[in-house]
Amino acid sequence: MKKPRITRRTVLRGAGAALALPWLEAMGPAAAAGAPAGDIPLRFAALFFPNGVRQEVWTPTETGAGYSLPRQLEPLASVKDDVSVVSGLWNEASANTGDGHYVKDAAWLTGTTITKTTGVNLNSGGRSADQIAAELLGKYTPLPSMELGTEPVSSGVDGTVGYTRVYGAHIAWRTPTQPLAKEINPRLAFDRMTLIASGRAEGRSNRPLLDRVNEDASSLRNKLGSNDRHRLEQYLESVRSLEKRLEMIESTSQNAWQSKVDFSSRTAPAGNPKDHVERTRLMLDMIALAFEADITRVCTFMFGNSVSSINFSFLDGVEGAHHELSHHQGKEEKLAQYERIAKWHVAQYVYLLEKLRSIPEGEGNVLDNSAILFGSALRDGNSHSPHDLPLLVGGKAGGRWKQGQHIASTRDNPMANLLLTMLQAVGSPAKHFSDSSGPIEQLLA
C-alpha cells in the first residue's frame, strides 16, 4: 500500500512542544544526481576562531586537487574531498587602522571598516553576509538565523587601541548598527530552537522534549515506510542523546558528578578549559541539529571572542591562554603551542562536517547541501597580519561546488569574493558584495 506524502514543514507536537523533522523519503522525490530536490534546503554557516594561525604550516605548497595537508590542516584528512583551502584573500577595509583585532574580527563577514568608538555609535559599516543569506533563506524556517558562541560579550573599552570590546564579540550584523547577540549556553540554545519552532514564548517544561512529542511520533511512524521509520528513530535518538548530555552538565542533584579533589586550596586556572571543550562540541551539535531539523538554514559560531583568553591547557603540550600564545615573538616554544591550538580548532570544524555528512538527505547528505566557512580574521596573531587569511570552505552547496582542492588566489584578493560565492551558492541573486570583484570560479562545479 502506497504511503502518503508529508510536507517538509511537518513537526511533531505535544504538551506545548514542537520538534521539526529531518528530510524523509515521504516528503518527496529524492534529488537528481548532482542537484537537490525543491524541498531540500541549502544552508549557510560561518565558524570563526580568533588570533590567527602559525602561518608557515597552514597553506599547502601545491595548488588544485591532490595537494598535501600541512601540519595544522592534518585533521582535514577524513573530509578532504568535502573541503577546499582558499588562500590569498584579505579584507582591505580592515587593514592599516592601527588596531590589532577588533576592526578585523567584527568585519570578518562584512568586508567593511568599523567605526572607532567606545560604545556610543557602534557601526560595522555594513551588513554581514550571513544576514543577507538569512533574509533569503529565513522565510522558510522558524529561526531566520542562529548565532552561537562560547564566551560572553566583554564590557568596557580596550584601552590599548580605544575600541569598545563589544566589537570583539560579534561577527553577525543585521544592520550596520545592530549586532546580533550570540547564545553561549547550550541548554538555552536547545530550548530556543524547540520553543520558537513551537510558536511558544514561555519557559520550557521540565519534561524531556521527546516525552512530550512521543504520541505524535508514534502516530507518524505508522504512516512511514521502513526506511523513513529507521531514519526517524536515528534522528530522535540524536535528540535524546543531546538532551541527556545537557541534563548531565546542568545536574545539581546529589547523584551528579562530583570532583574527588578539593579545589578550595588550589589556584584556579584562567577560564574553564574542560568546560570549553564540551561546550564547543555541544554548540556544534546544535548547529547540526538545527540544520537537520530545518529550524534554521543560517548559523554563525564564534569559538572565542577577539583577544580571547581561553586557556588551552587541556591540550597536550599547551600551557596558557590563546591570545597570549599568539604573541609568540617567533619563539619556537610558543609557536608550537600556538600551532596546536589552531590544529584543535580545525579538528572541531571537521567534527561538524563529519556530523553533517552522516545525516542522509535526498540522494546525499546535509553537508552536500551546505556551504560552511571556517577561518580567522588574522593571518598571524603576533604581527596581526590581515593578509592571506586562513580560510576553509566545506560542503558542496547542493552540487554547485567542486571540493577537495587548494584554491590559491592572487595575493590580496577580496575575501568578499568568497562570501559572494557562498551567497550565490545558496540562491542569492547578488552580483556584488562589499568590495568583491566576482565569485571564485575555481570553486564552481
C-alpha positions in Angstrom: 0.0 0.0 0.0 1.4 3.4 -1.0 2.4 5.6 1.9 1.1 9.1 2.0 3.2 12.2 1.3 4.0 14.5 4.2 5.3 18.1 3.9 8.8 19.4 4.7 7.1 21.7 7.3 5.7 18.8 9.3 6.6 18.9 13.0 6.0 16.6 16.0 3.8 18.3 18.6 2.6 17.6 22.1 2.4 19.2 25.6 3.3 22.7 24.4 6.3 21.5 22.4 7.2 21.1 18.7 10.1 19.2 17.1 10.9 19.7 13.4 11.7 16.7 11.3 14.7 15.7 9.2 14.3 15.0 5.5 12.3 11.8 4.8 11.5 10.0 1.6 7.8 10.6 2.3 8.4 14.3 1.8 9.0 14.0 -1.9 11.2 12.6 -4.6 14.9 12.4 -4.0 17.3 14.8 -5.7 18.5 14.1 -9.2 22.2 13.4 -9.4 24.2 16.5 -8.5 21.2 18.7 -7.8 18.9 19.0 -4.7 15.2 18.5 -4.9 13.0 21.5 -4.4 12.2 20.5 -0.9 15.8 20.0 0.1 17.2 23.2 1.8 20.6 24.8 1.3 22.5 26.0 4.4 25.0 28.8 5.1 27.3 28.7 8.1 30.4 30.6 9.2 32.6 29.4 12.0 35.1 32.0 13.4 38.2 31.4 15.5 40.3 34.3 16.9 44.0 35.1 16.9 45.2 33.6 13.6 47.4 30.6 12.9 51.1 29.6 12.7 51.3 30.8 9.1 54.3 28.8 7.8 52.5 25.4 8.4 49.0 26.4 7.3 49.0 26.9 3.5 49.6 23.9 1.2 52.6 24.2 -1.1 50.7 22.6 -4.0 47.5 24.1 -5.7 44.5 22.3 -7.1 43.5 18.8 -6.2 45.9 16.3 -4.8 47.6 18.8 -2.5 49.4 17.7 0.7 48.0 18.7 4.0 50.3 20.9 6.1 50.6 20.1 9.8 47.9 22.4 11.0 45.4 21.0 8.4 46.1 17.3 9.1 42.7 16.9 10.8 41.1 17.5 7.4 42.2 14.1 6.1 38.8 12.5 6.7 36.9 15.3 4.9 39.4 16.4 2.4 37.1 15.7 -0.6 34.4 17.9 1.0 36.7 20.9 1.8 38.7 23.5 -0.1 41.6 25.6 1.2 41.3 29.1 -0.1 44.4 31.3 0.2 45.5 34.8 -0.8 42.4 36.6 0.5 42.0 39.6 2.8 39.7 42.4 4.0 41.4 45.5 2.8 39.0 47.7 4.7 40.3 46.3 8.0 43.9 47.0 7.3 46.0 50.0 8.3 43.7 51.1 11.1 46.1 50.9 14.0 44.0 48.1 15.6 45.1 44.5 16.1 41.9 42.6 16.4 38.5 44.4 16.7 38.4 46.0 13.2 39.4 42.8 11.6 37.2 40.4 13.6 34.0 42.4 13.7 34.2 43.0 10.0 35.0 39.3 9.1 31.7 38.8 7.4 31.0 42.4 6.3 34.2 43.3 4.4 33.9 46.9 5.8 35.7 49.3 8.2 34.1 49.5 11.6 33.7 52.9 13.4 36.2 53.5 16.1 34.1 54.1 19.2 34.0 53.5 22.9 30.4 52.2 22.5 28.1 55.2 21.8 28.0 55.0 18.0 28.6 51.3 17.3 28.8 50.8 13.5 30.2 47.8 11.5 30.0 49.7 8.2 27.7 47.1 6.6 25.5 44.0 6.9 27.2 40.7 7.3 26.9 38.0 4.6 25.1 35.6 6.9 22.3 38.1 7.4 21.9 38.6 3.7 21.7 34.8 3.4 19.1 34.8 6.3 17.0 37.3 4.5 16.8 34.9 1.6 16.6 31.6 3.5 15.0 32.6 6.8 11.5 32.9 5.4 11.4 29.1 5.2 12.3 28.4 8.8 11.2 29.2 12.4 14.5 30.9 13.1 15.9 33.1 10.3 19.4 32.6 11.7 21.1 31.3 14.8 24.2 32.9 16.4 26.2 30.8 18.8 29.5 31.2 20.8 31.4 30.2 23.8 32.3 33.5 25.6 30.1 36.3 26.9 30.2 39.8 25.5 33.1 41.7 27.1 32.3 45.1 28.6 34.3 48.3 28.6 36.9 49.7 26.3 40.2 48.1 25.3 42.5 50.9 26.4 45.4 49.8 24.2 43.5 50.6 21.0 40.5 52.6 22.1 37.7 50.3 20.7 34.7 49.0 22.7 35.1 45.3 23.4 31.6 44.8 22.2 33.0 44.7 18.7 35.1 41.7 19.6 32.1 39.5 20.5 30.1 39.8 17.2 30.5 38.7 13.6 26.8 38.8 12.7 25.3 42.2 11.9 21.6 42.5 10.9 22.3 46.2 10.1 25.5 48.2 10.4 24.4 49.4 13.9 22.7 46.2 15.1 25.0 43.3 16.0 23.1 40.0 16.7 23.6 38.6 20.2 25.0 35.1 20.3 23.9 32.4 22.7 26.6 30.8 24.8 24.5 28.5 26.9 23.9 25.1 25.1 20.7 24.5 27.1 19.2 27.8 26.2 20.2 27.3 22.5 18.4 24.0 22.6 15.3 25.4 24.3 15.2 28.4 21.9 15.2 26.0 18.9 12.3 23.9 20.3 10.3 26.8 21.8 10.4 29.1 18.8 9.7 26.1 16.5 6.5 25.5 18.5 5.5 29.2 18.5 5.7 29.5 22.3 7.5 32.2 24.2 7.2 31.0 27.8 9.7 28.8 29.6 10.2 25.1 28.8 8.5 22.2 30.6 10.6 20.1 32.9 9.6 17.1 30.9 12.1 15.9 28.2 11.1 17.1 24.8 10.8 13.6 23.3 8.4 12.6 26.1 6.2 15.5 25.1 6.0 14.6 21.4 6.0 10.9 21.8 2.3 10.4 20.9 2.7 12.3 17.7 5.9 10.5 16.9 4.1 7.1 17.3 1.3 8.2 15.0 3.8 9.3 12.4 5.7 6.0 12.5 2.6 4.2 11.3 2.5 6.4 8.2 6.1 5.8 7.1 7.9 3.2 5.1 10.6 1.1 6.7 13.5 3.4 5.5 11.8 6.5 6.9 11.0 4.8 10.2 14.6 3.9 10.6 15.6 7.5 9.7 13.1 8.9 12.2 14.5 6.6 15.0 18.0 7.7 14.3 17.0 11.4 14.4 15.0 11.0 17.7 17.9 9.2 19.2 20.3 12.0 18.4 17.9 14.5 20.1 17.6 12.2 23.1 21.3 11.9 23.4 21.7 15.7 23.2 19.1 16.2 26.0 20.8 13.7 28.2 24.2 15.4 27.8 22.7 18.7 28.6 21.0 17.4 31.7 24.2 15.8 32.9 26.1 19.0 32.6 23.3 21.0 34.4 22.5 18.5 37.1 22.7 19.7 40.7 21.4 16.6 42.3 23.4 14.5 44.8 23.9 11.9 42.1 25.6 14.4 39.8 29.3 14.0 39.1 31.4 15.4 41.9 35.2 16.0 41.9 37.3 13.7 44.1 39.7 16.6 44.6 39.2 19.5 47.0 39.9 22.6 44.8 39.4 25.1 47.6 43.1 25.2 48.3 44.1 25.2 44.7 44.7 28.2 42.4 42.0 28.2 39.8 43.2 28.4 36.1 42.2 31.2 33.9 38.9 30.2 32.4 37.4 26.7 32.5 39.1 24.8 29.6 37.4 21.4 30.3 34.0 23.0 30.0 35.2 24.8 26.9 35.7 21.5 25.1 32.3 20.1 26.0 30.5 23.4 25.4 32.1 23.7 21.9 31.0 20.2 20.9 27.5 20.8 22.2 27.2 24.0 20.2 28.4 22.3 17.1 25.8 19.6 17.8 23.2 22.4 18.0 24.2 23.6 14.5 23.9 20.0 13.1 20.5 19.5 14.8 19.2 22.9 13.7 20.2 22.1 10.1 18.9 18.6 10.2 15.5 19.7 11.5 15.4 22.8 9.3 14.9 25.0 12.3 17.3 27.4 10.6 19.4 27.4 7.5 21.9 30.1 8.6 24.3 29.9 11.5 27.4 31.7 12.8 29.6 30.3 15.6 32.4 32.1 17.4 34.9 29.7 19.0 36.1 32.7 21.0 36.0 36.5 21.1 38.6 38.8 19.9 41.7 38.8 22.2 40.3 35.6 23.6 42.0 34.5 26.8 40.5 30.9 26.8 43.0 28.7 28.5 44.1 25.7 26.3 45.9 23.8 28.9 43.6 20.9 28.2 45.7 20.2 25.1 48.9 18.2 25.5 51.9 20.4 25.3 49.9 23.7 25.8 50.2 25.9 28.9 48.4 29.1 28.7 45.8 31.3 27.0 45.2 31.6 23.3 45.8 35.3 22.9 48.9 35.3 25.0 50.4 32.4 22.9 49.5 34.1 19.7 52.0 36.8 20.6 54.8 34.2 20.1 57.6 36.7 19.2 58.9 34.0 16.9 59.9 31.8 19.8 59.5 28.1 19.0 58.2 27.2 22.4 55.2 29.5 22.0 54.8 28.8 18.2 54.5 25.0 18.9 51.6 25.7 21.4 50.0 28.2 19.1 50.1 25.6 16.3 48.4 23.0 18.5 45.6 25.4 19.3 44.9 26.2 15.6 45.0 22.4 14.9 42.4 21.8 17.6 40.1 24.4 16.0 40.5 22.6 12.6 39.6 19.3 14.3 36.4 20.8 15.7 35.4 22.0 12.2 36.0 18.5 11.0 33.8 17.2 13.8 30.9 19.3 12.5 31.4 18.4 8.8 31.5 14.7 9.7 28.3 15.1 11.7 26.6 16.8 8.8 27.9 14.3 6.4 26.4 11.5 8.5 22.9 12.9 8.1 21.2 11.5 5.0 19.2 13.9 2.8 17.9 13.2 -0.7 20.5 11.4 -2.7 23.3 12.7 -0.5 23.6 14.3 3.0 23.2 17.6 4.8 26.8 18.5 4.2 26.3 18.1 0.4 23.6 20.8 0.7 25.6 23.2 2.8 28.3 25.9 2.5 30.3 26.0 5.7 33.0 28.7 6.1 35.8 28.4 8.7 38.6 30.8 9.4 40.1 33.7 11.3 40.3 37.4 10.5 44.1 37.4 11.2 46.8 35.5 9.4 49.3 35.8 12.3 48.5 36.8 15.8 51.9 38.2 16.6 52.0 40.7 13.7 48.2 41.0 13.4 48.6 40.5 9.7 45.4 40.8 7.7 47.0 39.4 4.5 46.4 35.8 3.2 43.7 34.9 5.7 43.4 31.3 6.9 40.2 30.2 5.3 38.5 26.8 4.6 35.1 26.2 3.0 33.2 22.9 3.2 30.2 21.3 1.6 29.1 21.1 -2.0 26.3 23.7 -1.8 23.7 21.4 -3.4 26.0 20.3 -6.2 27.1 23.8 -7.1 30.6 23.5 -5.8 33.6 21.2 -6.5 35.7 20.5 -3.5 38.9 18.8 -2.5 41.3 21.5 -3.7 43.7 24.3 -2.7 42.5 27.5 -4.4 45.4 29.9 -4.4 44.0 33.4 -5.2 46.3 36.2 -6.2 47.6 37.9 -3.1 45.2 40.4 -1.5 42.1 39.5 -3.5 39.0 40.4 -1.5 37.7 37.9 1.0 34.3 39.3 -0.2 34.8 37.2 -3.3 34.4 34.1 -1.2 31.4 35.5 0.7 29.8 36.4 -2.7 30.4 32.9 -3.9 28.7 31.5 -0.8 25.7 33.8 -1.2 25.3 32.9 -4.8 25.6 29.2 -3.9 22.6 29.3 -1.6 20.5 31.1 -4.2 21.2 34.8 -3.7 20.8 36.9 -6.9 23.6 39.2 -5.6 26.2 40.2 -8.2 28.4 42.1 -5.7 29.2 42.1 -2.0 31.3 44.7 -0.3 34.5 45.1 -2.3 34.1 41.9 -4.2 35.4 41.7 -7.8 33.4 38.5 -8.6 32.8 34.9 -7.4 35.7 32.4 -7.1 35.3 30.5 -10.4 37.6 27.6 -9.3 35.1 26.6 -6.6 32.2 26.4 -9.0 31.1 23.0 -10.4 
